[in-house]
Amino acid sequence: MNIAPNTPPHRPKGNGAAGANEDLTVDTLPEEVAIAPLEDLMVEALASPDEFGGALTPSPTAFMIRRPARDEWFRVNPAFAPRFALYEVNTAKRRNTIYLVRKAMMPLFGDAARPCILRLCVSTTGIPFIWPLRQATGGAGDSWAKSRFEVAQAAIYGWVAIEPGDGAYLIRHPERPDVFPEPKWPDGSANEWLHKGFPAELIIGEANHPAAQYRRGLTATL
């Protein structure tokens, strides 16, 4: 799980990264893209409850890529729901670096590039983050996947919090909704929000990107 903003590692120029102003919204995945089965993410969360949802450290220039934390009240933006494939790498040097994979690069990654619907969330602290809704198909994770989408839908209309239940997320609504303010969404366009979650060096658009070379076994480290 992410425990820090999705901050890109230092890379030299020429690594196949997208430009900071490139319009990513024109390259989203179609709805019919097959989604690979996923593991039950809550099993990991319950095994390490201190890391559930990641840290809430503010970052003025980047959005964290994470799921909501336990007992975190949050809302979901109704208009932001682009579809992209994400590639997550765990290494000894860097835990859970998440890359956005352009459509043309998906064949290089196979099932490791997991299609997601990205939802922009904001907590009561006012800190935005992007929640990837990863869907499981045909496996034990289907109930968790369905509940993720139900949570996101409920959070469009009001403040909610989540906790793990028996095979799915449970939605909690506030007892006093009137004490919660209207959500304040960050300035900028959908494309600018995407780049705040995925800086240029974390966008895989060419085969010579370091993460693509690592996945293919052309380099031993990342």
Order of alpha helices (4+ residues) and beta strands (2+ residues): alpha-beta-beta-beta-beta-alpha-beta-beta-alpha-beta-beta-alpha-beta-alpha
